[in-house]
Amino acid sequence: MDNNKDPKSQHSKLGSFSIETGVETLTRTLPGDKTNITESKGTEQAGVVTLRVFGTIDLLTSSEFQKHAMDFISKGYKYIFLDFTKLDFIDSMGLSTVLMIYQKIFEAGGSLSIINPKPSIMVVLKITKVNQKILVFNTIDEAKAFITHGENK
């Protein structure tokens, strides 16, 4: 696989994903595997970051995905939105990683939300009851409205 290609062209490959958070994009490629993580640093609502996840979160990518998300928690972000609009696949290791990120941000006084999962991903979230622990929204605007108004009720 050519690592100089646009990471979005590799999303359908098992074991690859990328993350975007804003406007300016920095691509990181891990040596030794074909995982591409695209990190954008742009203006975000204070304490809120949206991670747009493409491709798969599985055994091959979950540890790097976890590290990447944990970086935002350690930087003091209180709300993480996982935009799953373009997530194609998540396995048990990926679900475990999402739950671990949820636990860490909860312990830090924040929350994790999942945005717009595909129907196949939503089935997995329902079967595993992850959707009973982590809030799922149709849009980022719904999630932002909830943290602005819903948590204050």
C-alpha distance (Angstrom), angle and dihedral (degrees) to the residues before:
residue distance angle dihedral
M1 . . .
D2 3.80 . .
N3 3.81 108.7 .
N4 3.80 91.2 -161.6
K5 3.79 91.9 67.4
D6 3.77 121.5 102.6
P7 3.82 104.4 -84.4
K8 3.80 90.3 -132.1
S9 3.81 88.9 67.7
Q10 3.81 88.7 61.9
H11 3.81 99.1 50.9
S12 3.76 96.8 103.9
K13 3.81 91.6 58.3
L14 3.79 116.1 101.1
G15 3.77 110.0 -110.7
S16 3.78 98.2 27.4
F17 3.75 133.1 105.5
S18 3.73 140.8 151.8
I19 3.76 133.0 -154.7
E20 3.78 127.5 -149.3
T21 3.77 123.8 -172.4
G22 3.79 106.0 173.4
V23 3.77 144.3 -36.8
E24 3.81 111.5 -41.7
T25 3.82 110.7 63.5
L26 3.79 129.1 -150.7
T27 3.81 117.3 -178.3
R28 3.78 120.7 -149.2
T29 3.79 122.1 -171.6
L30 3.77 120.6 -168.4
P31 3.80 116.3 -132.6
G32 3.78 112.6 -123.0
D33 3.78 97.7 30.4
K34 3.77 138.0 47.8
T35 3.80 98.6 -115.2
N36 3.79 114.3 135.6
I37 3.76 121.0 -164.7
T38 3.75 118.5 -172.3
E39 3.77 112.6 -161.1
S40 3.75 120.8 -172.3
K41 3.74 123.4 -166.6
G42 3.75 112.1 -155.8
T43 3.73 138.6 135.9
E44 3.77 111.8 -60.2
Q45 3.77 132.9 178.7
A46 3.83 107.3 -86.9
G47 3.79 109.2 -82.0
V48 3.81 93.6 1.2
V49 3.79 127.8 104.2
T50 3.80 128.6 176.9
L51 3.79 115.9 -150.8
R52 3.79 109.7 -160.5
V53 3.80 103.5 -155.7
F54 3.80 120.4 -157.7
G55 3.80 128.3 -174.1
T56 3.78 120.4 0.8
I57 3.78 140.3 -21.0
D58 3.77 105.1 -155.9
L59 3.79 144.1 129.3
L60 3.81 91.0 -61.3
T61 3.81 97.1 49.1
S62 3.79 108.3 25.9
S63 3.81 97.8 90.6
E64 3.81 92.8 52.2
F65 3.81 90.3 43.9
Q66 3.82 89.0 51.4
K67 3.82 92.5 49.2
H68 3.78 91.1 49.2
A69 3.81 93.9 50.0
M70 3.81 92.1 43.7
D71 3.81 89.1 56.1
F72 3.80 88.5 64.6
I73 3.81 92.5 48.3
S74 3.81 90.8 50.4
K75 3.84 89.1 50.0
G76 3.80 88.4 59.1
Y77 3.79 102.7 -101.3
K78 3.82 108.0 156.0
Y79 3.80 99.0 -170.6
I80 3.78 125.5 45.8
F81 3.78 120.4 -175.3
L82 3.80 114.5 -162.4
D83 3.80 104.7 -154.7
F84 3.80 102.3 -154.7
T85 3.83 94.9 176.1
K86 3.82 90.5 117.8
L87 3.80 99.6 28.6
D88 3.80 106.3 122.7
F89 3.80 101.9 -176.4
I90 3.80 141.8 8.2
D91 3.79 124.4 -177.0
S92 3.81 131.3 -164.3
M93 3.80 92.2 -83.4
G94 3.81 89.4 52.1
L95 3.81 91.3 49.8
S96 3.79 90.2 48.4
T97 3.80 89.5 51.8
V98 3.81 92.4 49.8
L99 3.83 89.6 50.7
M100 3.81 91.3 48.8
I101 3.82 90.3 51.4
Y102 3.81 88.4 48.6
Q103 3.82 90.5 52.5
K104 3.82 93.8 48.2
I105 3.80 94.9 48.8
F106 3.81 90.6 44.3
E107 3.82 89.5 53.4
A108 3.84 87.9 50.9
G109 3.83 90.0 55.0
G110 3.79 96.5 -102.6
S111 3.78 138.6 100.9
L112 3.78 141.3 -123.4
S113 3.80 123.1 -141.8
I114 3.78 132.5 -174.3
I115 3.79 117.3 -138.4
N116 3.81 126.9 -152.6
P117 3.81 103.8 -25.7
K118 3.80 116.8 -168.5
P119 3.82 114.1 -104.4
S120 3.82 91.6 -103.5
I121 3.81 91.1 52.8
M122 3.82 91.2 45.4
V123 3.82 89.8 54.9
V124 3.81 89.0 55.7
L125 3.82 91.0 47.8
K126 3.82 90.5 51.1
I127 3.82 96.5 44.7
T128 3.80 91.0 50.1
K129 3.84 91.1 40.4
V130 3.80 90.8 -127.9
N131 3.82 87.1 134.2
Q132 3.82 88.4 64.2
K133 3.79 90.7 59.7
I134 3.82 102.5 33.3
L135 3.79 119.0 46.8
V136 3.80 115.6 -119.5
F137 3.81 120.3 -154.0
N138 3.80 132.3 -175.8
T139 3.81 94.0 -136.3
I140 3.79 140.3 18.7
D141 3.80 88.6 -120.1
E142 3.84 90.1 59.3
A143 3.80 90.4 50.8
K144 3.81 92.4 47.8
A145 3.81 90.9 48.4
F146 3.79 89.6 51.4
I147 3.81 94.4 52.7
T148 3.80 90.5 44.7
H149 3.82 97.7 45.3
G150 3.80 112.2 1.8
E151 3.80 98.8 60.0
N152 3.80 91.3 49.2
K153 3.83 93.6 61.1
